[in-house]
Amino acid sequence: MPPSSDTGQNAANIRLEGVSHRFGQTDVISDVSLDIADGEFVALLGPSGCGKSTLLRILAGLQEQTIGRVLIGERCVDGLPPRTRGVGIVFQNYALFPHMTALANVAYGLEAVGISRAEALVRARDALAGVQMTPFGERKPRALSGGQQQRVALARTLAIGPRILLLDEPLAALDKNLRLDMQLEIRRLQRALRITTVMVTHDQEEAMGMADRIAVLNAGCVEQFDTPEAIYDRPETLFVANFVGAANMLEAELQGGPEGFRLHLADGTLDLAKPAPASRPGRVQASIRPEHWSVAPADGEGPTATVSIVTPLGPSALVDLVLSDGRPCRFSFPRAQGVHLTPGDQIRLGLQPGAAIRLFV
Ligand SMILES: Nc1ncnc2c1ncn2[C@@H]1O[C@H](COP(=O)(O)OP(=O)(O)OP(=O)(O)O)[C@@H](O)[C@H]1O
């Protein structure tokens, strides 16, 4: 294991206080405040250009913010370079020295901070063992796969014993299966070391699968900072509902009464599960996830739709529908339910019991 870490004693919390950043006349980060706990794994998730990498670079000390403060371990680190902040960074492109072996790459970083060669080699071997790369220590990067190179890069960063681990799209260059393996590997290491970690990704499944909490960014602002479950089940903004997971956005009129709440769509109505939504009656955008739908009895009141495409996806099936007013809509269900749909079928839609429909004004 890397030196610092088995105890997690060096971990630190991170606090961003009202951080904003401008490049020239352009606001790239707008008033971001985040509290990240000791040992927590946080993903910064958002579309290309929303400011994720800039925020990570500000945390690292590679970019100085225009306004606001960054605290690591309750200490303001503004103006301090990366090394003094105790941060370690892993980038997408590994950045290994091609002429050095894996072991030498890891040891180099240690020698660079003043550790003797003999001690650096011992620590480098430990760090490579921590990422299960012991058998590959004498290979040069070109003789390693992308995943193996990324493990070496991770070992090189962790060997220094940083208090904070920053990951900038670390898995983006890997193919899907390898990415899944590495997600598990990084998560395992992060938990074992209890190192506070912030990872930039535009891949929502990666964020969902790895992070304790996700900060969803849009145009430099944090739209929501919450657990993966809450981000998915209770998106707080239209942007989050649209960006995370698939959602059907349907215009509707919400009516409320003593009996509960009903959504009036273009050609049908849906009764909403209790407890009643916080929204007030009136025009709303209803965010209905594909898995919220069910096939309702033909004489029900829900909207009607025509099946256009059925896509089996292993355990579930995804169905593209066209609602009777011409709008497209998606429905998914576990294939084990034994529902058989074929293109051209007319169905009536209902809601799964307890489906958490989100309403936006
Ligand atoms: N050094 C710079 N000078 C001027 N503008 C910059 C600079 N670095 C980034 N930007 C701009 O700031 C905005 C945010 O960039 P950033 O790289 O932080 O986004 P991102 O969310 O990480 O995007 P991606 O997922 O595509 O990497 C973009 O519009 C980008 O063009």
The ligand as a Gaussian input file, in Angstrom:
#p B3LYP/6-31G(d) Opt

LIG

0 1
 N       -7.149000      28.806000     -20.278000
 C       -8.360000      29.138000     -20.743000
 N       -8.566000      30.333000     -21.346000
 C       -9.785000      30.698000     -21.792000
 N      -10.891000      29.917000     -21.686000
 C      -10.738000      28.712000     -21.104000
 C       -9.477000      28.266000     -20.608000
 N       -9.655000      27.019000     -20.070000
 C      -10.952000      26.724000     -20.239000
 N      -11.610000      27.724000     -20.853000
 C      -13.043000      27.781000     -21.168000
 O      -13.747000      27.631000     -19.951000
 C      -14.908000      26.847000     -20.128000
 C      -14.875000      25.661000     -19.161000
 O      -13.805000      24.797000     -19.521000
 P      -13.521000      23.455000     -18.715000
 O      -12.353000      22.793000     -19.372000
 O      -13.402000      23.775000     -17.282000
 O      -14.852000      22.643000     -18.983000
 P      -15.163000      21.109000     -18.757000
 O      -16.508000      21.062000     -18.142000
 O      -14.042000      20.467000     -18.024000
 O      -15.230000      20.593000     -20.256000
 P      -14.796000      19.186000     -20.904000
 O      -15.701000      18.141000     -20.305000
 O      -15.052000      19.403000     -22.367000
 O      -13.350000      18.999000     -20.576000
 C      -14.928000      26.416000     -21.574000
 O      -15.772000      27.290000     -22.292000
 C      -13.491000      26.606000     -22.020000
 O      -13.418000      26.911000     -23.394000

